[in-house]
């Protein structure tokens, strides 16, 4: 059985699902740099390792909140196949340079990467990438960023990056709809579920816009709140996932908004209700290397509006077909695009159907198959 060593930052739920799937077919050991992140709710870490072994490094030095260095990481580099799920942390870079020095083959699986104009960053990436065997890339823009840093086209392998399992689609829509998938059936079920969930959540507004994430500057929720000034009062915005800081509350108060609703952290089952109740999903991010909430929103058949700095949106959202891409920090354009969708039911329905059609192939199972195919074809030469 193939022996794989996979390095990653922390036991994020979608990563644990991915590792459990890979572990069905391999002897997998996952090395975590840390158990959790300081800015994540502890309830977020709920999945368990079933089909793989784990090892969490003991950190010896800290550089800021999210960067840690463990010299002991090099002691764990012993397997047939070594994959780094990221390369930006100090521990990962130490291990990669150790592999290069010892001539140990390794590959990198990236969540996404934007091209950079920084000469220093490109130089550092070239040093990290120079002896990498294969790169697992989730998007065309990531491919471009890799090529700019000296990676050859034949080294890049595409994969479906996601947080969704097949069973998630089945729980949302049911086997009958998935097996007999067509636009009319899909829209009938979606309209019914939306009405039921709005009643359950007590949402009385005519239209509901959903955003999910943390109240940090990078997510751009201040832009979304400012854009709400240009919406009709019966169009509400629900921001789920965190408690707002005074900064965001002040924006609401200063503008005098009545249609902003802050919803705290919700576990997966509770969050499902908000996705099903919504008409539109918005992620006004200033930068997301991927943005898995985009995958989730598409799985619920939502039109999506995001920015040019969201990798998932650039890969999965097409203007006027299943949503819109806007500039960063442009509350006027954001409000215009929200208004276009909420005031055109036919367009919203078409976008909804396109969204769900687009995302069905993005499953954890497919993500695992993409990785295993490369291991089999390139590492072992299987046909």
C-alpha positions in Angstrom: 0.0 0.0 0.0 1.2 3.5 -0.9 2.8 5.2 2.1 2.0 9.0 2.1 3.2 11.7 4.4 1.1 14.9 4.1 2.1 18.2 5.8 -0.6 20.8 6.5 -1.3 23.7 8.9 -4.2 22.4 11.1 -7.1 19.9 11.1 -9.6 22.0 9.2 -12.9 20.1 8.7 -12.7 19.9 4.9 -9.0 18.7 5.2 -10.0 16.0 7.6 -12.7 14.8 5.2 -10.2 14.8 2.4 -7.6 12.9 4.4 -10.2 10.3 5.5 -11.0 9.7 1.8 -7.4 9.4 0.8 -6.8 7.2 3.8 -9.2 4.6 2.4 -6.7 3.7 -0.3 -3.3 4.5 1.2 -1.2 4.3 4.3 -1.6 8.0 5.2 0.1 10.0 8.0 -0.8 13.6 8.3 1.5 16.0 10.1 -0.3 19.1 11.6 1.7 22.2 12.4 -0.8 23.1 15.1 -4.1 21.9 16.6 -6.1 25.0 15.9 -5.9 28.7 14.9 -6.5 31.5 17.4 -9.2 33.1 15.3 -11.4 30.0 14.8 -14.3 28.9 17.0 -13.4 25.6 18.7 -16.7 24.1 17.4 -15.3 24.5 13.9 -12.9 21.6 14.6 -15.3 18.7 14.7 -14.2 16.0 12.2 -12.1 13.1 13.4 -9.3 11.1 11.9 -10.7 7.7 10.9 -8.7 6.4 8.0 -5.3 8.0 8.7 -2.8 8.6 11.4 -1.9 12.0 12.8 1.0 13.8 14.3 0.9 17.3 15.7 4.3 19.1 15.9 5.4 20.7 19.1 6.2 24.3 18.3 9.5 25.6 19.5 9.3 29.2 18.3 6.4 31.6 17.4 6.6 34.4 15.0 3.2 36.3 15.3 0.0 34.4 15.8 -0.1 32.2 12.8 3.5 31.4 12.0 5.3 28.7 13.9 8.6 27.0 13.5 9.3 23.4 14.5 12.7 22.0 13.8 11.4 18.5 14.6 9.4 18.5 11.3 12.5 17.2 9.5 12.4 14.0 11.7 9.1 13.0 10.1 10.2 13.1 6.5 10.1 9.4 5.8 7.6 8.0 3.3 7.2 6.9 -0.3 5.3 10.0 -1.2 5.6 13.4 0.5 3.1 16.2 -0.1 3.1 19.6 1.3 -0.4 21.2 1.6 1.0 24.7 1.4 4.4 26.2 1.5 4.1 29.6 3.2 4.7 28.6 6.8 8.2 28.5 8.3 7.9 24.9 9.2 6.8 23.9 5.7 9.7 25.9 4.1 12.2 24.3 6.5 10.9 20.8 5.5 11.0 21.6 1.8 14.5 22.9 1.9 15.5 19.9 3.8 14.0 17.7 1.1 15.9 19.6 -1.5 19.2 19.3 0.4 18.7 15.5 0.9 17.4 14.9 -2.6 14.1 13.7 -1.3 11.2 13.9 -3.9 8.2 15.9 -2.8 5.1 17.6 -4.3 3.0 20.6 -3.3 -0.8 20.8 -3.2 -1.9 24.5 -3.3 -5.2 26.0 -2.3 -4.6 28.8 -4.8 -2.1 31.6 -5.5 -2.3 35.0 -7.2 0.4 36.2 -9.5 2.6 38.7 -7.7 4.6 41.7 -8.8 7.0 41.4 -5.8 10.4 40.4 -7.0 11.4 39.1 -3.6 8.3 36.9 -3.3 8.8 35.5 -6.8 12.5 34.7 -5.9 11.5 32.9 -2.7 8.8 30.9 -4.5 11.3 29.9 -7.2 13.7 28.6 -4.5 10.8 26.6 -2.9 9.5 25.3 -6.2 12.8 24.5 -8.0 12.9 20.8 -7.1 9.2 20.1 -6.6 8.0 17.1 -8.6 4.3 18.0 -9.1 2.0 20.9 -8.2 -1.7 20.2 -7.5 -3.4 23.4 -8.7 -7.1 24.4 -8.2 -7.4 27.1 -10.8 -6.2 28.6 -14.0 -5.0 31.7 -12.2 -2.9 29.6 -9.9 -1.4 27.9 -12.9 -0.3 31.3 -14.2 1.2 32.2 -10.8 3.1 28.9 -10.8 4.5 29.4 -14.3 5.6 32.9 -13.4 7.7 31.3 -10.7 9.5 28.9 -13.0 7.1 25.9 -12.8 6.8 24.0 -16.1 3.4 23.3 -17.5 3.9 19.5 -17.4 4.4 19.7 -13.6 1.0 21.3 -12.9 -2.0 19.0 -12.3 -5.5 20.4 -11.8 -7.7 19.3 -9.0 -11.2 20.1 -7.7 -10.7 22.0 -4.5 -13.8 21.9 -2.2 -15.2 21.3 1.3 -18.2 19.3 0.1 -18.8 15.6 0.1 -21.2 13.7 -2.2 -23.4 13.2 0.8 -23.7 16.9 1.4 -25.4 17.3 -2.0 -27.6 14.4 -1.2 -28.7 15.9 2.2 -29.4 19.3 0.6 -31.4 18.1 -2.5 -32.2 14.4 -2.1 -31.3 11.5 -4.4 -34.4 11.8 -6.5 -33.5 15.3 -7.7 -29.9 14.4 -8.3 -30.8 11.3 -10.3 -33.4 13.2 -12.4 -31.8 16.5 -12.5 -33.4 19.2 -14.7 -34.1 22.9 -14.3 -37.8 22.8 -13.5 -37.4 20.1 -10.8 -34.5 21.9 -9.3 -36.2 25.3 -9.1 -39.4 23.9 -7.7 -37.5 22.2 -4.9 -35.4 25.3 -4.3 -38.4 27.7 -4.1 -40.1 25.3 -1.7 -37.0 25.0 0.6 -36.4 28.7 0.6 -40.0 29.5 1.7 -39.9 26.8 4.4 -36.5 28.0 5.8 -37.6 31.7 5.8 -40.6 30.7 7.9 -38.5 28.6 10.2 -35.9 31.4 10.7 -38.6 34.1 11.0 -37.3 36.1 8.0 -40.1 38.4 6.7 -38.1 40.4 4.2 -39.0 40.2 0.5 -35.4 39.2 -0.5 -32.4 37.9 1.6 -28.8 38.4 0.9 -26.3 36.1 2.7 -22.7 36.5 3.7 -20.6 34.1 5.8 -17.3 34.7 7.5 -15.3 36.4 10.1 -15.3 40.1 10.9 -11.8 40.8 9.8 -10.7 43.5 7.4 -9.8 41.1 4.7 -13.3 39.8 4.3 -14.6 43.3 3.3 -17.9 43.2 5.2 -17.6 46.9 5.8 -18.0 47.3 2.1 -21.1 45.1 2.1 -22.7 47.1 4.9 -22.1 50.4 3.1 -23.6 48.9 0.0 -26.8 48.1 1.9 -27.6 51.8 1.9 -28.6 51.5 -1.8 -30.9 48.5 -1.2 -34.6 48.7 -0.6 -35.6 48.3 3.0 -37.4 45.0 2.3 -34.1 43.5 1.0 -32.1 42.3 4.1 -28.5 41.3 4.5 -27.6 38.5 7.0 -24.0 38.1 8.0 -23.4 34.7 9.6 -20.3 33.3 11.3 -19.0 35.8 13.9 -19.8 38.6 16.3 -19.4 42.1 14.8 -16.9 44.4 16.4 -17.6 48.0 17.3 -16.3 49.2 13.9 -19.0 47.4 12.0 -21.8 48.3 14.4 -20.8 51.9 14.1 -21.1 51.8 10.3 -24.6 50.5 10.6 -25.6 53.1 13.2 -24.0 56.0 11.3 -25.8 55.2 8.0 -29.0 54.3 9.9 -29.5 50.9 8.4 -32.4 48.7 9.3 -31.8 45.8 7.0 -28.5 44.5 8.4 -28.7 41.4 10.6 -25.6 40.0 12.4 -25.8 36.3 13.2 -23.1 34.7 15.3 -21.3 31.4 14.7 -23.5 28.5 13.5 -22.6 24.9 13.2 -22.9 23.3 9.8 -26.5 22.1 10.3 -27.7 25.5 11.4 -25.8 27.3 8.6 -27.6 25.1 6.1 -30.9 26.9 6.9 -29.4 30.3 6.0 -28.0 29.1 2.7 -31.4 27.6 1.8 -33.3 30.7 2.9 -31.1 33.1 0.9 -31.6 34.6 -2.6 -28.0 35.8 -3.2 -24.6 35.1 -1.7 -22.0 37.8 -1.3 -18.3 37.6 -0.4 -16.8 41.2 -0.8 -13.3 40.0 0.1 -10.2 42.0 -0.3 -8.3 38.8 -0.8 -9.1 35.1 -0.5 -6.6 32.6 -1.8 -9.6 30.4 -2.4 -12.8 31.1 -0.5 -14.6 27.8 0.2 -17.8 29.6 1.1 -18.2 30.1 -2.6 -18.3 26.4 -3.2 -20.9 26.0 -0.5 -23.1 28.8 -1.8 -23.1 27.3 -5.3 -24.0 23.9 -3.9 -27.2 25.5 -2.5 -28.0 27.0 -5.9 -27.2 30.6 -5.0 -26.2 33.4 -7.4 -22.8 34.6 -6.1 -21.3 38.1 -6.1 -17.6 38.4 -5.2 -14.5 40.3 -6.1 -11.5 40.0 -8.4 -9.4 39.0 -5.4 -11.4 35.8 -4.7 -9.8 32.7 -6.4 -12.9 30.6 -6.1 -15.1 33.2 -7.6 -12.7 33.8 -10.5 -12.7 30.0 -11.2 -16.4 29.2 -10.6 -18.4 32.3 -11.1 -19.1 33.7 -14.6 -20.5 37.2 -15.0 -24.2 37.3 -15.8 -24.5 33.5 -15.8 -24.3 32.5 -12.1 -23.3 35.8 -10.5 -21.0 38.8 -10.8 -17.4 39.7 -10.2 -16.8 43.3 -8.9 -13.8 45.3 -8.0 -12.5 45.3 -4.4 -13.8 48.1 -2.1 -16.5 49.1 -4.7 -19.7 49.4 -2.6 -21.5 51.1 -5.5 -20.9 48.4 -8.0 -21.6 45.8 -5.4 -25.0 47.4 -4.6 -25.8 47.6 -8.3 -25.1 43.9 -8.9 -27.2 42.9 -5.8 -30.1 45.0 -7.0 -29.9 43.4 -10.5 -30.4 40.0 -9.1 -33.0 40.7 -6.4 -35.2 42.6 -8.8 -35.1 40.0 -11.6 -36.5 36.7 -10.6 -36.0 35.0 -14.0 -32.3 36.0 -14.0 -32.0 34.8 -10.4 -33.5 31.4 -11.3 -31.2 31.0 -14.3 -28.2 31.9 -12.2 -29.3 29.5 -9.5 -29.6 26.6 -11.9 -26.2 27.4 -13.4 -24.6 27.6 -10.0 -25.7 24.2 -8.9 -24.9 22.7 -12.3 -21.3 24.1 -12.1 -20.5 22.8 -8.7 -21.7 19.2 -8.7 -18.4 17.8 -9.7 -16.6 19.6 -6.9 -16.6 16.9 -4.2 -14.1 15.6 -1.6 -14.3 12.3 -3.3 -13.3 13.8 -6.6 -10.6 15.9 -4.9 -9.1 12.7 -3.5 -9.3 10.9 -6.9 -7.4 13.8 -8.5 -4.6 13.4 -6.1 -4.5 9.6 -6.2 -4.6 9.6 -10.0 -1.4 11.7 -10.1 0.3 9.4 -7.5 -0.6 6.3 -9.5 0.2 7.7 -13.0 3.3 9.7 -12.3 4.8 8.2 -9.2 4.2 4.5 -10.0 3.5 4.6 -13.7 0.3 2.7 -13.5 -2.0 2.6 -16.5 
